[in-house]
Amino acid sequence: MSPVNKKSPIKIWEYYEICSENNKLAQCLLCSIKFSRGGEGKKATTTSLKNHLKTKHADQYAALINVPTTSGSNMGGTSISTDAKMPAEPGTSRSKERQLTLKETSERKLLWDINDPKSIKYHYLIGEMIALDNEPLSPVERVGFQRLMANTLPHYKVPGRTYDRENCS
């Protein structure tokens, strides 16, 4: 085996060995699978090695992340929780994330009821804007205003001028 500079930010090389027949490959010492390193010398990376360890050998990956590197830090001081759905990458402080339920996903797309307290708050604010600026009630039905509100408050449905005339005066 030819000498290769192994300056990975984490001690990934405890679990891999560079193949003697091809310097572009590294072999996992745990399961003997060979992986491309993306090139030779400075072009070689450890991304595929890290990803394999993370997906196929989670316990070793967790231990690897907690091991201090040669610089004396452990990539930001975060550790991996083996019971987390998506373990955090080294150097991030992402809390445990969970997938939304079907109910939560469908509720995200629902519009607020016209009598919902949140809707009433925005009805009042729109009415106040019209009154303070001495505007007619028609701007609430214009395309530009409708687009603005749809992008800023996707759950809010702007009522027509009839609603404003009857309820916001």
N, C-alpha and C positions, 0 to 999 in steps of 0.2 A: 504494500500500500504506500502511495506517495504521500508526503507530508502535506496537509491541507490546513490552512489557517481557520480554526474553529472559534470565531469570535461572535457567537450567537449571544443575544441579550439575555437569554435564559439558558440554563444548563441542559439544553435539549440533547446534547451529544452523549449524555449518560444512557440514552435509550436507542441510539443509532450508531451505525458504523458505516464509513464510506466504503463503497464496493471497490475491491482491488482491480477488477476488470474494467470499470468505468467510473471515473471521478464525478460524473454528473449524477450518479445514483447514490442513495444512502439506504441501508437495510435496517429495518426495525429489529432490535435484539429481542423483542418480546414475541413477535409473530412471524418474523423472517420475510415480511413483505418489503419489496424494493420500491423506492420513491424517487422521482426526479427532483433534483435540487435546482432546476431551472438554468443551469449553466455551470461553468467552472470558474474558479478564482473569485473575483469580486462580484461576478454575476450570479453566483450561487446564493440561494435563499433557503431559509428553514421553514417557510410558511406551510408547505405541504406536510412537513414532518410534524410541526406543531398541531396542524389540523387533524392528522391521523391520530396522534396521541390523545387529543381532546375528545375525538369521537369514539375511538376503539379501546382506549386504555384510560378511562376517566380518572381512576384512582391515582395512577402514576402522574397524570397531568396535574391533578390537584396537588400532589406532593411536590411536583416540579415548580409550580407557581409559588408555593410557600417557601421554597429554598432560596436563600439569598444568592444573588449573582456575584460575580467577581468584584463589582464595584461596591458591594456591601448593602445594596438596596434590594427590595423584592418587587420591583416594577410597580411602585406606587403604593405598596403596603396592603393591597387588597388580597383577599383569599377567596378560594372557590368553595361554595357550599355544594356538597354532592346531592342534596335534595332539591336544589333550585332547578327550575325548568330550563333556564338559559343562563349558564354561568357567565359572570362578568369577565371581560377581557382584562388582562393585566393593565394596570394604570387607569382604570375607570372606576367610578364609584356608583355604578348603576345598581339601584335597588332591585329586589326580586320583582320580575314582571310576570304577569299572568295573562293568558289569553281571555278575551272577552267571551262571555256566554252568548248564545244565540239571542236571548232576550235583550241583553245589553246592546248588542249590535243592532237589532231592529229598533230599539228605543232611540238610538243615536240619530236615526233617520226621520223620526216622527216630528211633526210640527207641533208647536205648543197650541193648546186650545185658545180660542179667542178670549176666554174669560180666565185664563191662567194668570196668576199674580205677576209672573214674569212678563207676559204679553201686555197686561194692563200698564205695567211700568213703562214699556216702550210706546204704547198708545199715547200715554200722557206726555212723554217726551216729544213725540212727533207733533202732537197737538200744541204743545208749548212752543216748539220751533215755528210752526205756522203762525201762531198768534204773535210771538215776539218779532218775527220778520215781516208781519203784516202780509202774508202770502195767501193766495186762494187755497182751497182744499185740493185742487187738482194735482199738485206735484206728487202726491202719494201714489198716483196711478201712472205716472210717467215711467218709461222703461229704465232710464238712468237711475232713478231713485229705487226702483224695484231691484235692479242688479246690485246696487250698493248694499241694500239691506240683506239680500240673499247671500252675499259674500261675507258680510260682517256678522250677521245673526242668522245662520242657516235654519234654526228651529223656529224662527219668528216669521209669521205670515202677516204682511202689512195689510190692514183692512182698507176697504175702499173709502171714498170720501163720504158716502152715505153714513157709514159707521162713525166716522169722525164728526160729522155734522150733528148726529143724534147723541153721541156719548161724550165727546170731548169739549163741548161748548160750555 
